[in-house]
Amino acid sequence: MMTLDDETSITAAIADFRSQTGAWPSPGAPNPHERELGCWLQDQRTLQATGHLDVFRRAFLDVNLPGWDTDPHERWVAGARDLADFIISEGRLPHLGSADKREQGLAAWLRMQQALFEHGTLRRDRRAWLDSCCPGWSERTGRGIGAAAHIGT
């Protein structure tokens, strides 16, 4: 059973991750630390969705991780908007190898959309949105996401 110290530590780690990357940790991340945080957060979301989350834990999460319980569609829209904003401001796709954690998070989000697209499982409405707002989003290069020439040049 998780103690209050454990819960405080993990929520602090999630809050730190979010402040550095602008994203919630993913349970499917290749990084073990992010994956552990993402799995814990997903468990809390599942408990909340099924009505099994203790009211005190809910209050604790609301105070320490504002927005933790957003639905998957809202998280997707936020990721898509962040990607579009990045492309507009930087004129290129984000790089996984960037030193900037926020850019790495966007690149990982983009990589997931590319994988879904390649496997034919990306929803049509999402593909249409990305096609219209994120030019070049589905293209990958051998040097990593966004390693191609700047968009629009």
MIDO-385659 format. One record per residue: residue number from 0; chain; x, y, z of N, C-alpha, C, O in turn. Coordinates in Angstrom, 3 decimals, padded with zeros to 6 digits. Layout:
NUM:A:X:Y:Z:X:Y:Z:X:Y:Z:X:Y:Z;
...
***
This chain:
0:A:000.842:-001.195:000.000:000.000:000.000:000.000:000.883:001.253:000.000:001.899:001.310:000.693;
1:A:000.486:002.236:-000.774:001.265:003.466:-000.888:001.042:004.344:000.337:-000.093:004.533:000.775;
2:A:002.127:004.879:000.886:002.032:005.780:002.032:001.842:007.210:001.535:002.009:007.494:000.349;
3:A:001.491:008.107:002.460:001.328:009.512:002.105:002.633:010.087:001.581:002.619:010.908:000.664;
4:A:003.770:009.666:002.151:005.063:010.142:001.658:005.289:009.706:000.218:005.776:010.484:-000.602;
5:A:004.931:008.444:-000.094:005.069:007.955:-001.468:004.182:008.759:-002.406:004.612:009.183:-003.478;
6:A:002.939:008.961:-001.986:001.999:009.692:-002.825:002.448:011.135:-003.023:002.329:011.679:-004.120;
7:A:002.958:011.748:-001.975:003.470:013.114:-002.079:004.660:013.152:-003.024:004.770:014.069:-003.838;
8:A:005.551:012.173:-002.929:006.733:012.128:-003.794:006.350:011.930:-005.253:006.881:012.605:-006.135;
9:A:005.442:011.017:-005.508:005.084:010.742:-006.899:004.313:011.899:-007.516:004.511:012.211:-008.690;
10:A:003.436:012.541:-006.748:002.722:013.696:-007.311:003.690:014.856:-007.546:003.538:015.599:-008.516;
11:A:004.673:015.016:-006.677:005.689:016.058:-006.893:006.496:015.754:-008.150:006.815:016.663:-008.917;
12:A:006.828:014.487:-008.366:007.578:014.103:-009.565:006.739:014.336:-010.824:007.265:014.768:-011.850;
13:A:005.441:014.050:-010.747:004.556:014.282:-011.899:004.433:015.781:-012.170:004.482:016.210:-013.322;
14:A:004.274:016.572:-011.115:004.176:018.025:-011.274:005.464:018.576:-011.882:005.415:019.455:-012.743;
15:A:006.601:018.074:-011.446:007.886:018.513:-011.988:007.993:018.130:-013.466:008.419:018.938:-014.290;
16:A:007.608:016.906:-013.794:007.636:016.452:-015.184:006.767:017.365:-016.048:007.178:017.795:-017.125;
17:A:005.565:017.652:-015.562:004.634:018.500:-016.323:005.182:019.910:-016.504:005.030:020.497:-017.575;
18:A:005.815:020.458:-015.476:006.348:021.818:-015.601:007.529:021.861:-016.572:007.739:022.868:-017.248;
19:A:008.294:020.781:-016.643:009.441:020.734:-017.560:009.034:020.471:-019.002:009.630:021.029:-019.923;
20:A:008.026:019.626:-019.209:007.677:019.192:-020.566:006.397:019.801:-021.100:006.184:019.841:-022.312;
21:A:005.542:020.276:-020.207:004.245:020.781:-020.639:003.245:019.670:-020.927:002.144:019.935:-021.409;
22:A:003.621:018.427:-020.635:002.757:017.273:-020.905:002.648:016.412:-019.658:003.458:016.516:-018.737;
23:A:001.638:015.564:-019.647:001.513:014.581:-018.580:002.395:013.394:-018.924:002.561:013.083:-020.103;
24:A:002.966:012.721:-017.934:003.780:011.535:-018.241:002.925:010.436:-018.859:001.750:010.276:-018.531;
25:A:003.546:009.686:-019.758:002.817:008.662:-020.507:003.137:007.263:-019.999:004.303:006.940:-019.771;
26:A:002.115:006.429:-019.819:002.369:005.045:-019.414:003.037:004.230:-020.519:003.529:003.130:-020.266;
27:A:003.058:004.758:-021.733:003.694:004.063:-022.847:005.056:004.627:-023.212:005.613:004.277:-024.252;
28:A:005.600:005.497:-022.368:006.885:006.139:-022.675:008.037:005.146:-022.629:008.017:004.206:-021.835;
29:A:009.042:005.351:-023.479:010.215:004.474:-023.429:011.070:004.707:-022.174:011.749:003.793:-021.705;
30:A:011.035:005.917:-021.641:011.803:006.238:-020.437:011.134:005.592:-019.223:009.956:005.841:-018.970;
31:A:011.870:004.761:-018.462:011.255:004.042:-017.327:010.659:004.964:-016.262:009.606:004.661:-015.701;
32:A:011.326:006.088:-015.981:010.816:007.013:-014.968:009.484:007.614:-015.418:008.518:007.634:-014.656;
33:A:009.438:008.103:-016.658:008.188:008.667:-017.169:007.098:007.604:-017.212:005.949:007.877:-016.865;
34:A:007.451:006.398:-017.634:006.481:005.303:-017.710:005.885:004.997:-016.337:004.678:004.791:-016.214;
35:A:006.735:004.968:-015.301:006.243:004.707:-013.941:005.269:005.796:-013.497:004.213:005.501:-012.937;
36:A:005.628:007.048:-013.749:004.740:008.155:-013.382:003.440:008.086:-014.180:002.353:008.282:-013.637;
37:A:003.571:007.804:-015.474:002.392:007.720:-016.334:001.458:006.601:-015.930:000.240:006.771:-015.956;
38:A:002.014:005.452:-015.557:001.181:004.325:-015.114:000.439:004.670:-013.830:-000.743:004.358:-013.691;
39:A:001.128:005.313:-012.892:000.478:005.692:-011.639:-000.661:006.674:-011.919:-001.755:006.533:-011.372;
40:A:-000.401:007.667:-012.770:-001.424:008.653:-013.086:-002.600:008.008:-013.818:-003.756:008.337:-013.549;
41:A:-002.310:007.101:-014.732:-003.375:006.392:-015.440:-004.233:005.583:-014.455:-005.454:005.521:-014.598;
42:A:-003.598:004.974:-013.473:-004.347:004.235:-012.452:-005.320:005.153:-011.704:-006.456:004.769:-011.426;
43:A:-004.865:006.361:-011.383:-005.736:007.304:-010.675:-006.906:007.718:-011.557:-008.039:007.824:-011.089;
44:A:-006.621:007.951:-012.846:-007.686:008.318:-013.783:-008.699:007.189:-013.931:-009.903:007.433:-014.009;
45:A:-008.212:005.969:-013.967:-009.109:004.808:-014.074:-009.980:004.689:-012.833:-011.185:004.457:-012.935;
46:A:-009.371:004.848:-011.657:-010.147:004.807:-010.412:-011.212:005.893:-010.404:-012.344:005.655:-009.985;
47:A:-010.850:007.083:-010.865:-011.803:008.196:-010.916:-012.942:007.871:-011.886:-014.112:008.068:-011.560;
48:A:-012.598:007.379:-013.066:-013.609:007.096:-014.090:-014.575:005.994:-013.665:-015.731:005.983:-014.088;
49:A:-014.107:005.071:-012.833:-014.958:003.958:-012.398:-015.627:004.219:-011.053:-016.328:003.356:-010.523;
50:A:-015.406:005.427:-010.498:-016.041:005.782:-009.236:-015.382:005.169:-008.006:-015.995:005.110:-006.941;
51:A:-014.148:004.716:-008.140:-013.457:004.063:-007.031:-012.336:004.889:-006.413:-011.598:004.384:-005.567;
52:A:-012.194:006.140:-006.815:-011.149:006.983:-006.241:-011.660:007.613:-004.952:-012.717:008.243:-004.931;
53:A:-010.915:007.439:-003.905:-011.254:008.011:-002.594:-011.377:009.535:-002.712:-010.573:010.167:-003.396;
54:A:-012.371:010.126:-002.054:-012.592:011.577:-002.146:-011.400:012.369:-001.619:-011.127:013.469:-002.099;
55:A:-010.689:011.819:-000.639:-009.527:012.526:-000.100:-008.373:012.518:-001.104:-007.663:013.514:-001.251;
56:A:-008.191:011.384:-001.796:-007.140:011.328:-002.827:-007.509:012.259:-003.975:-006.645:012.953:-004.510;
57:A:-008.775:012.282:-004.355:-009.232:013.183:-005.420:-008.895:014.628:-005.056:-008.369:015.374:-005.882;
58:A:-009.197:015.016:-003.834:-008.908:016.382:-003.389:-007.404:016.644:-003.392:-006.960:017.716:-003.803;
59:A:-006.626:015.673:-002.938:-005.170:015.791:-002.928:-004.645:015.994:-004.350:-003.802:016.859:-004.586;
60:A:-005.144:015.198:-005.291:-004.697:015.314:-006.676:-005.134:016.644:-007.287:-004.369:017.274:-008.018;
61:A:-006.345:017.067:-006.994:-006.833:018.347:-007.517:-005.953:019.508:-007.064:-005.695:020.434:-007.834;
62:A:-005.496:019.457:-005.825:-004.649:020.526:-005.287:-003.224:020.440:-005.849:-002.636:021.456:-006.216;
63:A:-002.679:019.230:-005.913:-001.276:019.059:-006.283:-001.014:018.865:-007.772:000.097:019.106:-008.244;
64:A:-002.032:018.429:-008.514:-001.888:018.209:-009.960:-003.118:018.768:-010.695:-003.895:018.001:-011.264;
65:A:-003.296:020.080:-010.685:-004.478:020.651:-011.338:-004.584:020.181:-012.789:-003.613:020.233:-013.543;
66:A:-005.767:019.728:-013.163:-006.002:019.260:-014.521:-005.653:017.805:-014.761:-005.710:017.334:-015.897;
67:A:-005.290:017.084:-013.703:-004.858:015.685:-013.844:-005.915:014.783:-014.461:-005.584:013.765:-015.069;
68:A:-007.183:015.145:-014.310:-008.268:014.260:-014.734:-008.898:014.642:-016.070:-010.031:014.252:-016.353;
69:A:-008.181:015.396:-016.888:-008.725:015.732:-018.199:-008.928:014.459:-019.010:-008.198:013.481:-018.852;
70:A:-009.925:014.490:-019.873:-010.202:013.280:-020.649:-009.210:013.143:-021.804:-008.547:014.114:-022.170;
71:A:-009.106:011.944:-022.378:-008.122:011.707:-023.447:-008.276:012.642:-024.645:-007.281:013.062:-025.236;
72:A:-009.518:012.969:-025.005:-009.717:013.885:-026.135:-009.142:015.263:-025.830:-008.480:015.863:-026.677;
73:A:-009.392:015.765:-024.627:-008.849:017.071:-024.240:-007.325:017.054:-024.244:-006.693:018.032:-024.645;
74:A:-006.731:015.943:-023.798:-005.266:015.835:-023.819:-004.748:015.809:-025.252:-003.709:016.398:-025.552;
75:A:-005.486:015.110:-026.155:-005.062:015.069:-027.552:-005.126:016.465:-028.160:-004.182:016.898:-028.820;
76:A:-006.217:017.159:-027.947:-006.379:018.515:-028.491:-005.269:019.424:-027.966:-004.707:020.211:-028.728;
77:A:-004.950:019.329:-026.688:-003.874:020.156:-026.122:-002.535:019.828:-026.787:-001.760:020.732:-027.100;
78:A:-002.263:018.543:-027.003:-001.025:018.153:-027.668:-000.965:018.663:-029.095:000.074:019.148:-029.544;
79:A:-002.078:018.556:-029.809:-002.134:019.021:-031.196:-001.933:020.531:-031.274:-001.209:021.019:-032.141;
80:A:-002.565:021.260:-030.381:-002.402:022.729:-030.374:-000.967:023.116:-030.025:-000.402:024.031:-030.624;
81:A:-000.383:022.415:-029.056:001.008:022.700:-028.691:001.936:022.433:-029.869:002.870:023.197:-030.111;
82:A:001.681:021.344:-030.605:002.494:021.037:-031.778:002.340:022.129:-032.829:003.336:022.600:-033.379;
83:A:001.110:022.537:-033.115:000.877:023.594:-034.105:001.573:024.888:-033.686:002.195:025.551:-034.516;
84:A:001.475:025.250:-032.411:002.144:026.456:-031.907:003.653:026.356:-032.081:004.306:027.331:-032.455;
85:A:004.209:025.165:-031.808:005.651:024.967:-031.962:006.058:025.152:-033.422:007.040:025.835:-033.712;
86:A:005.307:024.545:-034.341:005.629:024.648:-035.761:005.558:026.098:-036.225:006.405:026.549:-036.995;
87:A:004.557:026.821:-035.760:004.422:028.230:-036.137:005.600:029.046:-035.603:006.173:029.862:-036.325;
88:A:005.954:028.823:-034.348:007.016:029.645:-033.745:008.416:029.248:-034.197:009.287:030.107:-034.332;
89:A:008.644:027.943:-034.436:009.994:027.480:-034.780:010.179:027.214:-036.274:011.310:027.143:-036.755;
90:A:009.082:027.069:-037.005:009.169:026.796:-038.429:009.663:025.400:-038.760:010.170:025.158:-039.855;
91:A:009.515:024.481:-037.815:009.980:023.106:-038.019:009.247:022.196:-037.049:008.548:022.654:-036.145;
92:A:009.424:020.890:-037.258:008.872:019.911:-036.324:009.811:019.770:-035.130:011.003:020.054:-035.249;
93:A:009.300:019.342:-033.997:010.161:019.176:-032.811:011.087:017.963:-032.961:010.780:017.004:-033.668;
94:A:012.228:018.039:-032.273:013.245:016.986:-032.287:013.212:016.186:-030.988:013.148:016.760:-029.901;
95:A:013.255:014.870:-031.103:013.378:014.026:-029.908:014.696:014.268:-029.199:014.766:014.173:-027.974;
96:A:015.748:014.582:-029.954:017.076:014.763:-029.386:017.348:016.156:-028.840:018.480:016.459:-028.462;
97:A:016.339:017.000:-028.792:016.517:018.356:-028.277:016.896:018.325:-026.798:016.503:017.415:-026.069;
98:A:017.649:019.307:-026.370:017.975:019.454:-024.948:016.771:019.996:-024.170:016.705:019.868:-022.947;
99:A:015.828:020.597:-024.884:014.642:021.178:-024.259:013.606:020.095:-023.988:013.151:019.427:-024.917;
100:A:013.231:019.916:-022.735:012.292:018.862:-022.338:010.916:019.056:-022.971:010.264:018.082:-023.347;
101:A:010.482:020.282:-023.087:009.175:020.551:-023.696:009.178:020.103:-025.163:008.227:019.477:-025.631;
102:A:010.253:020.429:-025.876:010.357:020.006:-027.268:010.415:018.480:-027.369:009.803:017.897:-028.265;
103:A:011.134:017.841:-026.472:011.185:016.377:-026.464:009.791:015.784:-026.267:009.422:014.810:-026.924;
104:A:009.029:016.378:-025.363:007.669:015.906:-025.111:006.786:016.053:-026.341:006.002:015.157:-026.652;
105:A:006.907:017.176:-027.041:006.143:017.375:-028.272:006.568:016.374:-029.346:005.732:015.837:-030.072;
106:A:007.872:016.131:-029.439:008.375:015.170:-030.421:007.855:013.763:-030.120:007.505:013.019:-031.037;
107:A:007.807:013.403:-028.851:007.284:012.086:-028.471:005.794:011.995:-028.791:005.329:010.965:-029.280;
108:A:005.043:013.061:-028.521:003.617:013.091:-028.847:003.440:012.932:-030.358:002.597:012.162:-030.817;
109:A:004.243:013.670:-031.120:004.173:013.583:-032.573:004.514:012.181:-033.055:003.855:011.657:-033.953;
110:A:005.532:011.574:-032.472:005.937:010.220:-032.856:004.780:009.230:-032.657:004.578:008.328:-033.470;
111:A:004.038:009.408:-031.587:002.885:008.539:-031.334:001.835:008.716:-032.431:001.263:007.734:-032.905;
112:A:001.579:009.966:-032.837:000.595:010.211:-033.899:001.078:009.608:-035.214:000.288:009.046:-035.972;
113:A:002.374:009.726:-035.481:002.933:009.140:-036.703:002.786:007.620:-036.693:002.440:007.022:-037.712;
114:A:003.045:006.999:-035.554:002.918:005.542:-035.453:001.468:005.109:-035.660:001.206:004.127:-036.354;
115:A:000.530:005.836:-035.064:-000.885:005.522:-035.259:-001.273:005.662:-036.730:-002.005:004.836:-037.275;
116:A:-000.767:006.723:-037.361:-001.038:006.958:-038.778:-000.479:005.815:-039.627:-001.166:005.304:-040.511;
117:A:000.761:005.418:-039.359:001.405:004.349:-040.131:000.694:003.011:-039.977:000.699:002.192:-040.897;
118:A:000.084:002.789:-038.821:-000.635:001.532:-038.577:-002.111:001.614:-038.959:-002.864:000.656:-038.782;
119:A:-002.513:002.771:-039.485:-003.894:002.932:-039.921:-004.894:003.077:-038.798:-006.086:002.842:-038.995;
120:A:-004.420:003.467:-037.608:-005.324:003.567:-036.461:-005.529:004.999:-035.958:-006.206:005.216:-034.954;
121:A:-004.947:005.964:-036.654:-005.179:007.360:-036.275:-006.562:007.760:-036.783:-006.882:007.577:-037.957;
122:A:-007.363:008.298:-035.897:-008.718:008.704:-036.281:-008.674:009.706:-037.436:-007.781:010.550:-037.502;
123:A:-009.639:009.604:-038.334:-009.673:010.475:-039.513:-009.764:011.943:-039.147:-009.106:012.778:-039.769;
124:A:-010.577:012.274:-038.140:-010.710:013.676:-037.753:-009.396:014.230:-037.213:-009.073:015.397:-037.431;
125:A:-008.644:013.396:-036.513:-007.351:013.833:-035.986:-006.344:014.005:-037.113:-005.573:014.964:-037.127;
126:A:-006.355:013.065:-038.063:-005.452:013.198:-039.202:-005.776:014.474:-039.976:-004.871:015.214:-040.360;
127:A:-007.051:014.732:-040.203:-007.452:015.937:-040.930:-006.986:017.194:-040.196:-006.516:018.141:-040.825;
128:A:-007.114:017.205:-038.879:-006.681:018.369:-038.106:-005.176:018.550:-038.244:-004.703:019.658:-038.498;
129:A:-004.427:017.475:-038.080:-002.968:017.565:-038.204:-002.570:017.988:-039.616:-001.675:018.817:-039.785;
130:A:-003.228:017.426:-040.631:-002.922:017.796:-042.014:-003.127:019.289:-042.245:-002.339:019.923:-042.946;
131:A:-004.179:019.853:-041.660:-004.486:021.257:-041.920:-003.685:022.225:-041.046:-003.431:023.357:-041.459;
132:A:-003.289:021.802:-039.856:-002.651:022.732:-038.909:-001.169:022.473:-038.648:-000.487:023.323:-038.076;
133:A:-000.667:021.318:-039.058:000.713:020.941:-038.750:001.393:020.404:-040.014:001.579:019.194:-040.148;
134:A:001.766:021.295:-040.942:002.342:020.834:-042.206:003.569:019.953:-041.991:004.457:020.272:-041.200;
135:A:003.591:018.831:-042.722:004.725:017.918:-042.653:004.726:016.977:-041.468:005.700:016.251:-041.266;
136:A:003.660:016.967:-040.675:003.631:016.192:-039.430:003.863:014.702:-039.651:004.442:014.039:-038.790;
137:A:003.422:014.162:-040.787:003.493:012.709:-040.982:004.823:012.247:-041.578:005.050:011.047:-041.732;
138:A:005.696:013.187:-041.912:006.974:012.842:-042.525:008.034:012.607:-041.461:008.170:013.372:-040.506;
139:A:008.777:011.533:-041.651:009.884:011.245:-040.750:011.167:011.249:-041.559:011.161:010.996:-042.764;
140:A:012.264:011.541:-040.882:013.569:011.499:-041.543:014.449:010.520:-040.802:014.145:010.147:-039.669;
141:A:015.519:010.105:-041.412:016.454:009.174:-040.786:017.183:009.771:-039.599:017.749:009.037:-038.789;
142:A:017.179:011.090:-039.483:017.901:011.733:-038.384:016.993:012.086:-037.219:017.423:012.764:-036.287;
143:A:015.760:011.643:-037.257:014.841:011.910:-036.149:013.750:012.874:-036.548:013.825:013.525:-037.591;
144:A:012.754:012.958:-035.723:011.604:013.817:-035.992:012.065:015.255:-036.153:012.792:015.792:-035.317;
145:A:011.633:015.852:-037.224:011.918:017.270:-037.424:013.310:017.549:-037.925:013.719:018.710:-037.962;
146:A:014.063:016.528:-038.315:015.431:016.763:-038.761:015.482:017.279:-040.192:016.535:017.716:-040.656;
147:A:014.363:017.232:-040.888:014.314:017.726:-042.262:014.445:019.256:-042.273:014.465:019.910:-041.230;
148:A:014.531:019.773:-043.448:014.655:021.225:-043.605:013.468:021.915:-042.930:012.411:021.317:-042.733;
149:A:013.668:023.163:-042.589:012.600:023.925:-041.945:011.360:023.968:-042.819:011.463:024.043:-044.044;
150:A:010.216:023.923:-042.211:008.945:023.976:-042.922:008.794:025.351:-043.545:009.047:026.375:-042.910;
151:A:008.382:025.350:-044.781:008.127:026.609:-045.456:009.362:027.253:-046.040:009.284:028.371:-046.549;
152:A:010.504:026.583:-045.985:011.705:027.194:-046.579:012.146:026.428:-047.790:013.137:026.791:-048.423;
***
